[in-house]
Amino acid sequence: MAALFGDPALPDGICSLNCSTEEHAVNDLIGRSFAGTPTTDPEFSVDWCLGPGLADRGSPLRAEAAAFFLSFSAARFTVRQHGYWTRGLTLAVRGDDGQLQAVCVCRKLSRAERFVDLVSESISYHYQLMSSIVCDRIPKLFTDDALKAQSIVVERRADVAMGQLRTMHHDHADKPHWYVGILAVDPQHQGKGLGAKLCRAVSAMADKDGLPCYLECSGPRNQARNRAIYTHLGYGEVECYKLADPAGDGEPYEELYAMVRPAST
């Protein structure tokens, strides 16, 4: 998959994926990574979106639901291949067996999203929804009547999260930049430096363009491991945001961070 500026020169061990042929593998990896497992942490804002009804990290419903919702976020970056200068890249690390071990969905932008971008996002949303229906990838969470109450919680919280992410992006990256939208490592391969390897590849492209990088990160304040990884890669925390429970009676999520890596000088 090529960006407008041509195929990037990537470090050894990193490839650029064609998401039209590997979309499901990418989304499944992201779902497993962000849902967490009994022995690995989830992406904490996604954990909040999944709600108390899906708190069991051993439940396959978690990864299935996370993969479904995050597929729409990935589509915002990668469906734009066709005719948009803001088309994205999906970078990946594969194992010797050819299986994906880590992915980074990113893109170069001239500014934060505007109304015209939201129209394009709506198109990519409906594309992704139809793709999920045709490929029979609608999660059980949304097809089993017994899970309806849980599905409503997840949908409403996901809407809150997406709205807040747009606000964060506009607040701190409303200028030319590289956006690290999704960085995910398969739980079986976490702790090997694969996420950092992919992040450095994006940083190298940004440095070549003389642009800053932007991403969002979550994690408890008393467990700064996630932010420390990005700090080591040159990012700085610029603001902490809160996700308010849409029902009004649940716990908010208060540890969602906007982080920026300044342009190389």
VEXFILO-984726 format. One record per atom (N, C-alpha, C): x, y, z; atom name. Coordinates in steps of 0.1 Angstrom, whole numbers. Example, Ala and Ser with C-alpha at 12.3 -4.5 7.8 and 13.67 -1.06 7.14 Angstrom:
BEGIN
PT     x     y     z atom
PT   132   -57    78    N
PT   123   -45    78   CA
PT   132   -33    78    C
PT   128   -22    71    N
PT   137   -11    71   CA
PT   129     0    79    C
This chain:
BEGIN
PT     x     y     z atom
PT     9   -12     0    N
PT     0     0     0   CA
PT     9    12     0    C
PT     7    21    -9    N
PT    16    33   -11   CA
PT     9    45    -5    C
PT    16    54     1    N
PT    11    67     5   CA
PT    13    76    -7    C
PT     7    88    -6    N
PT     8    98   -17   CA
PT    22   101   -21    C
PT    31   101   -10    N
PT    45   105   -13   CA
PT    53    93   -17    C
PT    47    82   -21    N
PT    54    70   -25   CA
PT    56    60   -14    C
PT    61    48   -18    N
PT    64    38    -8   CA
PT    75    43     1    C
PT    72    43    14    N
PT    83    47    23   CA
PT    94    37    24    C
PT   106    42    27    N
PT   117    33    29   CA
PT   116    29    44    C
PT   113    16    46    N
PT   111    11    59   CA
PT   123     3    64    C
PT   125     3    77    N
PT   136    -5    83   CA
PT   134   -20    81    C
PT   145   -27    81    N
PT   144   -42    80   CA
PT   134   -47    91    C
PT   126   -57    87    N
PT   117   -63    96   CA
PT   103   -56    97    C
PT   101   -45    89    N
PT    88   -38    89   CA
PT    83   -38    75    C
PT    71   -41    73    N
PT    65   -41    60   CA
PT    52   -32    60    C
PT    48   -27    49    N
PT    35   -20    47   CA
PT    25   -29    41    C
PT    13   -30    48    N
PT     3   -39    44   CA
PT    -7   -34    34    C
PT   -12   -43    26    N
PT   -24   -40    18   CA
PT   -36   -44    26    C
PT   -43   -34    31    N
PT   -54   -37    40   CA
PT   -66   -43    33    C
PT   -67   -42    20    N
PT   -78   -48    13   CA
PT   -77   -63    13    C
PT   -65   -68    15    N
PT   -64   -83    15   CA
PT   -61   -88    29    C
PT   -56   -80    39    N
PT   -53   -84    52   CA
PT   -61   -77    63    C
PT   -72   -71    59    N
PT   -80   -64    68   CA
PT   -84   -72    80    C
PT   -89   -84    79    N
PT   -94   -92    90   CA
PT   -83   -96    99    C
PT   -72   -99    94    N
PT   -60  -103   102   CA
PT   -56   -91   111    C
PT   -55   -79   105    N
PT   -52   -67   112   CA
PT   -62   -64   123    C
PT   -74   -64   120    N
PT   -85   -61   130   CA
PT   -85   -71   141    C
PT   -83   -84   138    N
PT   -83   -94   148   CA
PT   -71   -92   158    C
PT   -59   -88   152    N
PT   -48   -86   161   CA
PT   -50   -74   170    C
PT   -56   -63   164    N
PT   -59   -51   172   CA
PT   -69   -55   183    C
PT   -79   -63   180    N
PT   -89   -67   190   CA
PT   -83   -74   201    C
PT   -74   -84   198    N
PT   -68   -92   209   CA
PT   -59   -83   217    C
PT   -51   -74   211    N
PT   -42   -65   218   CA
PT   -50   -56   228    C
PT   -60   -49   222    N
PT   -67   -39   230   CA
PT   -76   -45   241    C
PT   -82   -57   238    N
PT   -91   -63   248   CA
PT   -83   -68   260    C
PT   -70   -72   258    N
PT   -62   -77   269   CA
PT   -66   -92   271    C
PT   -58   -98   280    N
PT   -60  -112   283   CA
PT   -59  -113   298    C
PT   -61  -125   304    N
PT   -59  -127   318   CA
PT   -45  -124   323    C
PT   -35  -124   314    N
PT   -21  -121   318   CA
PT   -15  -109   311    C
PT   -23  -102   302    N
PT   -18   -90   296   CA
PT   -28   -78   298    C
PT   -23   -66   299    N
PT   -32   -55   301   CA
PT   -39   -51   288    C
PT   -52   -46   290    N
PT   -59   -41   278   CA
PT   -54   -27   275    C
PT   -59   -21   265    N
PT   -59    -7   263   CA
PT   -70    -1   272    C
PT   -66     7   281    N
PT   -75    10   292   CA
PT   -88    18   289    C
PT   -87    26   279    N
PT   -99    34   275   CA
PT  -108    24   267    C
PT  -103    14   260    N
PT  -111     4   254   CA
PT  -117    -5   264    C
PT  -110    -8   275    N
PT  -115   -16   286   CA
PT  -127    -9   292    C
PT  -126     4   293    N
PT  -137    12   299   CA
PT  -149    11   289    C
PT  -147    13   276    N
PT  -158    12   266   CA
PT  -165    -1   267    C
PT  -158   -12   269    N
PT  -164   -25   269   CA
PT  -173   -27   282    C
PT  -171   -19   292    N
PT  -180   -19   303   CA
PT  -179   -30   313    C
PT  -186   -29   324    N
PT  -186   -40   334   CA
PT  -191   -53   329    C
PT  -200   -53   320    N
PT  -206   -65   315   CA
PT  -196   -74   307    C
PT  -185   -68   303    N
PT  -175   -76   296   CA
PT  -161   -74   303    C
PT  -162   -74   316    N
PT  -150   -72   324   CA
PT  -141   -85   324    C
PT  -146   -96   321    N
PT  -138  -109   321   CA
PT  -129  -109   310    C
PT  -116  -107   312    N
PT  -106  -107   301   CA
PT  -104  -120   295    C
PT  -109  -131   300    N
PT  -109  -144   294   CA
PT  -120  -146   284    C
PT  -130  -137   284    N
PT  -141  -139   275   CA
PT  -138  -136   261    C
PT  -141  -145   251    N
PT  -138  -142   237   CA
PT  -147  -131   232    C
PT  -158  -127   239    N
PT  -166  -116   235   CA
PT  -159  -103   235    C
PT  -149  -102   244    N
PT  -141   -89   245   CA
PT  -133   -86   233    C
PT  -125   -96   229    N
PT  -117   -94   217   CA
PT  -125   -92   204    C
PT  -136   -99   204    N
PT  -145   -99   192   CA
PT  -151   -85   191    C
PT  -156   -79   202    N
PT  -162   -66   202   CA
PT  -152   -55   200    C
PT  -140   -57   206    N
PT  -129   -47   204   CA
PT  -125   -46   189    C
PT  -123   -58   183    N
PT  -119   -59   169   CA
PT  -130   -52   160    C
PT  -142   -54   163    N
PT  -153   -48   155   CA
PT  -153   -33   156    C
PT  -153   -28   168    N
PT  -153   -13   170   CA
PT  -140    -6   165    C
PT  -129   -12   168    N
PT  -116    -6   163   CA
PT  -114    -8   148    C
PT  -122   -17   142    N
PT  -121   -18   127   CA
PT  -126    -5   121    C
PT  -135     2   127    N
PT  -140    15   122   CA
PT  -129    26   123    C
PT  -122    25   134    N
PT  -111    35   135   CA
PT  -100    32   125    C
PT   -97    19   123    N
PT   -87    16   113   CA
PT   -91    20    99    C
PT  -104    19    96    N
PT  -110    22    83   CA
PT  -108    37    81    C
PT  -109    45    91    N
PT  -107    60    89   CA
PT   -94    63    83    C
PT   -84    55    86    N
PT   -70    57    81   CA
PT   -68    50    67    C
PT   -73    38    66    N
PT   -69    30    55   CA
PT   -79    29    43    C
PT   -92    32    45    N
PT  -101    32    34   CA
PT   -98    44    26    C
PT   -92    54    31    N
PT   -88    66    24   CA
PT   -78    64    13    C
PT   -74    52    11    N
PT   -64    50     0   CA
PT   -69    55   -13    C
PT   -82    55   -16    N
PT   -87    57   -29   CA
PT   -91    71   -32    C
PT   -81    79   -36    N
PT   -85    93   -41   CA
PT   -82   104   -31    C
PT   -78   100   -18    N
PT   -76   110    -8   CA
PT   -61   112    -5    C
PT   -56   124    -4    N
PT   -42   126    -2   CA
PT   -38   122    12    C
PT   -49   121    21    N
PT   -46   117    35   CA
PT   -47   102    37    C
PT   -45    94    27    N
PT   -45    80    28   CA
PT   -35    75    38    C
PT   -38    64    44    N
PT   -30    60    56   CA
PT   -21    48    52    C
PT   -12    45    62    N
PT    -3    34    61   CA
PT    -7    24    73    C
PT    -6    11    70    N
PT    -6     1    80   CA
PT     7    -6    80    C
PT    16    -3    90    N
PT    29    -9    91   CA
PT    28   -21   100    C
PT    36   -31    97    N
PT    35   -44   105   CA
PT    48   -51   106    C
PT    49   -59   117    N
PT    60   -68   119   CA
PT    54   -82   118    C
PT    61   -91   110    N
PT    56  -105   109   CA
PT    66  -114   115    C
PT    62  -126   120    N
PT    70  -136   125   CA
PT    76  -144   113    C
PT    85  -153   116    N
PT    91  -162   106   CA
PT    80  -170    99    C
PT    69  -172   106    N
PT    58  -180   100   CA
PT    49  -172    91    C
PT    52  -159    90    N
PT    44  -150    82   CA
PT    32  -144    89    C
PT    30  -148   101    N
PT    18  -143   109   CA
PT    21  -129   114    C
PT    11  -120   115    N
PT    13  -107   120   CA
PT    15  -107   135    C
PT    25  -100   140    N
PT    28   -99   154   CA
PT    25   -85   160    C
PT    26   -75   151    N
PT    23   -61   156   CA
PT    19   -53   144    C
PT    11   -43   146    N
PT     7   -33   135   CA
PT     6   -19   141    C
PT     9   -10   132    N
PT     7     4   135   CA
PT    -1    11   123    C
PT   -12    16   126    N
PT   -20    23   116   CA
PT   -18    38   118    C
PT   -13    45   108    N
PT    -9    59   109   CA
PT   -12    66    96    C
PT   -11    79    97    N
PT   -12    87    84   CA
PT    -7   101    86    C
PT    -3   107    75    N
PT     2   120    75   CA
PT   -10   130    72    C
PT   -11   140    80    N
PT   -23   149    79   CA
PT   -18   164    78    C
PT   -26   172    72    N
PT   -23   186    71   CA
PT   -29   194    83    C
PT   -38   187    90    N
PT   -45   194   102   CA
PT   -54   183   108    C
PT   -61   188   119    N
PT   -71   179   125   CA
PT   -83   178   116    C
PT   -92   169   120    N
PT  -104   167   112   CA
PT  -113   179   111    C
PT  -119   181   100    N
PT  -130   191    98   CA
PT  -142   184    93    C
PT  -153   192    90    N
PT  -166   187    86   CA
PT  -164   178    74    C
PT  -156   182    64    N
PT  -155   174    52   CA
PT  -149   161    55    C
PT  -140   160    66    N
PT  -134   148    70   CA
PT  -144   138    76    C
PT  -153   144    84    N
PT  -164   136    90   CA
PT  -173   130    80    C
PT  -175   137    69    N
PT  -183   132    58   CA
PT  -176   120    52    C
PT  -163   121    50    N
PT  -155   110    45   CA
PT  -155    99    55    C
PT  -154   102    68    N
PT  -155    92    78   CA
PT  -168    84    78    C
PT  -179    91    75    N
PT  -192    85    75   CA
PT  -192    75    63    C
PT  -186    78    52    N
PT  -185    69    41   CA
PT  -177    57    45    C
PT  -165    59    51    N
PT  -157    47    55   CA
PT  -164    39    66    C
PT  -172    45    75    N
PT  -180    38    85   CA
PT  -190    28    78    C
PT  -197    33    68    N
PT  -207    25    62   CA
PT  -200    14    53    C
PT  -189    17    48    N
PT  -181     7    40   CA
PT  -177    -4    50    C
PT  -172     0    62    N
PT  -168   -10    71   CA
PT  -179   -19    76    C
PT  -190   -12    79    N
PT  -202   -19    84   CA
PT  -207   -29    74    C
PT  -208   -25    61    N
PT  -212   -35    51   CA
PT  -202   -46    49    C
PT  -189   -43    50    N
PT  -179   -53    49   CA
PT  -181   -64    61    C
PT  -184   -59    73    N
PT  -186   -68    84   CA
PT  -198   -76    82    C
PT  -209   -71    76    N
PT  -221   -78    74   CA
PT  -219   -89    64    C
PT  -213   -85    52    N
PT  -210   -94    41   CA
PT  -201  -106    46    C
PT  -191  -102    54    N
PT  -181  -113    58   CA
PT  -185  -120    71    C
PT  -197  -117    75    N
PT  -203  -124    87   CA
PT  -194  -121    99    C
PT  -190  -109   101    N
PT  -181  -105   113   CA
PT  -188   -96   123    C
PT  -201   -96   123    N
PT  -208   -88   133   CA
PT  -207   -96   146    C
PT  -202   -90   157    N
PT  -200   -98   170   CA
PT  -213  -103   176    C
PT  -211  -114   183    N
PT  -223  -120   190   CA
PT  -229  -110   199    C
PT  -221  -101   204    N
PT  -226   -90   213   CA
PT  -238   -83   207    C
PT  -238   -82   194    N
PT  -249   -74   187   CA
PT  -259   -83   179    C
PT  -257   -96   181    N
PT  -267  -105   174   CA
PT  -275  -114   184    C
PT  -270  -114   197    N
PT  -277  -122   207   CA
PT  -286  -113   216    C
PT  -299  -115   215    N
PT  -308  -107   223   CA
PT  -305  -106   238    C
PT  -299  -117   243    N
PT  -296  -118   257   CA
PT  -285  -108   261    C
PT  -277  -103   251    N
PT  -266   -94   254   CA
PT  -269   -80   250    C
PT  -282   -77   247    N
PT  -286   -64   242   CA
PT  -282   -53   252    C
PT  -284   -55   265    N
PT  -281   -44   274   CA
PT  -266   -41   274    C
PT  -258   -51   273    N
PT  -243   -49   273   CA
PT  -240   -42   260    C
PT  -246   -46   249    N
PT  -242   -39   236   CA
PT  -246   -25   236    C
PT  -256   -21   243    N
PT  -260    -7   244   CA
PT  -249     1   251    C
PT  -245    -5   262    N
PT  -234     2   270   CA
PT  -222     4   262    C
PT  -218    -6   255    N
PT  -205    -6   246   CA
PT  -207     5   235    C
PT  -218     5   229    N
PT  -221    15   218   CA
PT  -220    29   223    C
PT  -227    31   234    N
PT  -227    45   240   CA
PT  -214    50   244    C
PT  -207    41   251    N
PT  -193    45   256   CA
PT  -184    47   244    C
PT  -185    39   234    N
PT  -176    40   222   CA
PT  -179    54   216    C
PT  -191    58   215    N
PT  -194    71   209   CA
PT  -188    82   217    C
PT  -188    81   230    N
PT  -182    91   239   CA
PT  -167    92   236    C
PT  -161    80   236    N
PT  -146    79   234   CA
PT  -142    85   220    C
PT  -150    82   210    N
PT  -146    87   196   CA
PT  -148   102   196    C
PT  -158   108   202    N
PT  -160   122   203   CA
PT  -148   129   210    C
PT  -144   123   221    N
PT  -133   129   229   CA
PT  -120   128   222    C
PT  -118   117   214    N
PT  -106   116   206   CA
PT  -105   127   196    C
PT  -116   130   190    N
PT  -116   141   180   CA
PT  -113   154   186    C
PT  -118   156   198    N
PT  -115   169   205   CA
PT  -100   170   208    C
PT   -94   159   213    N
PT   -80   158   217   CA
PT   -72   161   204    C
PT   -75   155   194    N
PT   -68   156   181   CA
PT   -68   171   177    C
PT   -80   177   177    N
PT   -81   191   173   CA
PT   -73   200   182    C
PT   -74   197   195    N
PT   -67   206   205   CA
PT   -52   206   204    C
PT   -46   195   200    N
PT   -32   194   200   CA
PT   -25   190   187    C
PT   -32   188   176    N
PT   -26   185   164   CA
PT   -33   191   152    C
PT   -37   204   154    N
PT   -44   211   143   CA
PT   -34   218   134    C
PT   -25   210   129    N
PT   -14   215   120   CA
PT    -8   203   113    C
PT     1   204   103    N
PT     7   193    97   CA
PT    14   184   107    C
PT    11   171   106    N
PT    17   161   116   CA
PT    15   147   111    C
PT    22   138   117    N
PT    19   123   115   CA
PT    11   118   127    C
PT     0   112   124    N
PT    -9   107   135   CA
PT    -7    92   136    C
PT    -3    88   148    N
PT    -2    73   151   CA
PT   -16    70   157    C
PT   -24    64   148    N
PT   -38    62   152   CA
PT   -40    49   161    C
PT   -34    38   157    N
PT   -35    26   164   CA
PT   -21    19   164    C
PT   -17    15   176    N
PT    -4     7   177   CA
PT    -8    -5   186    C
PT    -7   -17   180    N
PT   -11   -29   186   CA
PT    -1   -40   185    C
PT     1   -47   196    N
PT    10   -59   195   CA
PT     2   -71   200    C
PT     3   -82   193    N
PT    -4   -94   197   CA
PT     1   -98   211    C
PT    -9  -101   220    N
PT    -5  -105   234   CA
PT     6  -115   235    C
PT     7  -124   226    N
PT    18  -134   227   CA
PT    32  -128   224    C
PT    32  -116   218    N
PT    45  -111   214   CA
PT    48   -97   221    C
PT    40   -94   231    N
PT    43   -82   238   CA
PT    56   -83   247    C
PT    62   -72   249    N
PT    74   -72   257   CA
PT    87   -74   249    C
PT    86   -75   235    N
PT    97   -77   227   CA
PT   102   -65   220    C
PT    96   -53   222    N
PT   100   -41   216   CA
PT    94   -39   202    C
PT    84   -46   199    N
PT    78   -45   185   CA
PT    71   -32   183    C
PT    63   -28   194    N
PT    56   -15   193   CA
PT    65    -4   191    C
PT    76    -4   199    N
PT    86     7   198   CA
PT    93     7   184    C
PT    95    -5   179    N
PT   101    -6   165   CA
PT    92     1   155    C
PT    79    -2   155    N
PT    70     4   146   CA
PT    69    19   148    C
PT    68    23   161    N
PT    67    38   164   CA
PT    79    45   159    C
PT    91    39   160    N
PT   103    46   155   CA
PT   103    47   140    C
PT    96    38   133    N
PT    95    39   118   CA
PT    87    51   114    C
PT    76    53   122    N
PT    67    65   119   CA
PT    75    78   122    C
PT    83    78   134    N
PT    91    89   137   CA
PT   101    93   126    C
PT   107    82   120    N
PT   116    85   110   CA
PT   110    92    98    C
PT    98    87    94    N
PT    91    94    83   CA
PT    87   108    87    C
PT    83   110    99    N
PT    80   124   103   CA
PT    92   133   103    C
PT   103   127   108    N
PT   116   135   108   CA
PT   120   139    94    C
PT   118   130    84    N
PT   121   132    70   CA
PT   112   144    65    C
PT   100   145    70    N
PT    91   155    65   CA
PT    92   168    74    C
PT   100   167    85    N
PT   101   178    94   CA
PT    88   181   102    C
PT    81   170   105    N
PT    68   172   112   CA
PT    67   165   125    C
PT    59   170   134    N
PT    57   163   147   CA
PT    48   151   146    C
PT    48   143   156    N
PT    39   131   157   CA
PT    29   133   168    C
PT    17   127   166    N
PT     7   128   177   CA
PT     1   115   179    C
PT    -3   112   192    N
PT   -10    99   195   CA
PT   -18   101   208    C
PT   -27    92   210    N
PT   -34    91   223   CA
PT   -29    79   231    C
PT   -29    80   244    N
PT   -24    69   252   CA
PT   -33    69   265    C
PT   -35    57   270    N
PT   -43    56   283   CA
PT   -35    48   293    C
PT   -39    49   305    N
PT   -32    41   316   CA
PT   -33    48   329    C
PT   -34    40   340    N
PT   -35    46   353   CA
PT   -24    55   357    C
PT   -26    66   364    N
PT   -15    75   367   CA
PT    -5    68   376    C
PT    -9    59   384    N
PT     1    52   393   CA
PT     7    40   386    C
PT     5    39   373    N
PT    11    28   365   CA
PT    14    34   351    C
PT    25    42   352    N
PT    29    51   340   CA
PT    36    43   329    C
PT    36    30   329    N
PT    44    22   320   CA
PT    41    26   305    C
PT    28    27   301    N
PT    25    31   288   CA
PT    31    44   284    C
PT    29    54   292    N
PT    34    67   288   CA
PT    49    67   288    C
PT    55    59   297    N
PT    70    59   298   CA
PT    75    54   285    C
PT    69    44   279    N
PT    73    39   266   CA
PT    74    50   256    C
PT    63    58   255    N
PT    62    68   245   CA
PT    72    80   248    C
PT    74    82   261    N
PT    83    93   265   CA
PT    97    89   261    C
PT   100    76   262    N
PT   114    71   258   CA
PT   115    73   243    C
PT   104    73   235    N
PT   105    75   221   CA
PT   104    90   217    C
PT   104    99   226    N
PT   104   113   223   CA
PT    91   120   225    C
PT    81   113   229    N
PT    68   120   231   CA
PT    67   126   245    C
PT    59   137   246    N
PT    56   143   258   CA
PT    41   144   261    C
PT    37   142   273    N
PT    22   143   276   CA
PT    19   158   276    C
PT     8   161   269    N
PT     4   175   268   CA
PT    -9   178   275    C
PT   -18   168   277    N
PT   -30   171   284   CA
PT   -37   157   287    C
PT   -44   157   299    N
PT   -51   145   303   CA
PT   -66   148   302    C
PT   -73   138   296    N
PT   -88   140   294   CA
PT   -96   129   301    C
PT  -109   132   302    N
PT  -118   123   309   CA
PT  -129   118   299    C
PT  -133   106   301    N
PT  -144   100   294   CA
PT  -156    99   304    C
PT  -167   106   302    N
PT  -178   106   311   CA
PT  -188    95   307    C
PT  -192    87   317    N
PT  -202    77   314   CA
PT  -215    83   308    C
PT  -219    78   296    N
PT  -231    84   290   CA
PT  -244    81   298    C
PT  -244    71   306    N
PT  -256    68   314   CA
PT  -257    76   326    C
PT  -246    83   330    N
PT  -246    92   342   CA
PT  -244    85   355    C
PT  -245    72   355    N
PT  -244    65   368   CA
PT  -232    55   369    C
PT  -223    55   359    N
PT  -212    47   359   CA
PT  -199    55   361    C
PT  -188    47   364    N
PT  -175    54   366   CA
PT  -170    60   354    C
PT  -165    73   354    N
PT  -158    78   343   CA
PT  -145    72   341    C
PT  -139    74   329    N
PT  -125    71   327   CA
PT  -117    84   327    C
PT  -107    85   335    N
PT  -101    98   337   CA
PT   -86    99   333    C
PT   -81    89   326    N
PT   -67    89   323   CA
PT   -64    86   309    C
PT   -69    95   300    N
PT   -67    94   286   CA
PT   -58   106   282    C
PT   -46   103   276    N
PT   -36   114   274   CA
PT   -34   117   260    C
PT   -32   129   257    N
PT   -27   134   244   CA
PT   -12   135   245    C
PT    -5   130   235    N
PT    10   130   235   CA
PT    15   135   222    C
PT    26   143   222    N
PT    31   149   210   CA
PT    46   147   210    C
PT    52   142   199    N
PT    66   142   197   CA
PT    70   154   188    C
PT    77   163   193    N
PT    80   175   185   CA
PT    87   172   172    C
PT    86   181   162    N
PT    93   179   149   CA
PT   108   180   152    C
PT   115   171   144    N
PT   130   171   146   CA
PT   136   184   140    C
PT   145   190   147    N
PT   152   202   142   CA
PT   166   200   138    C
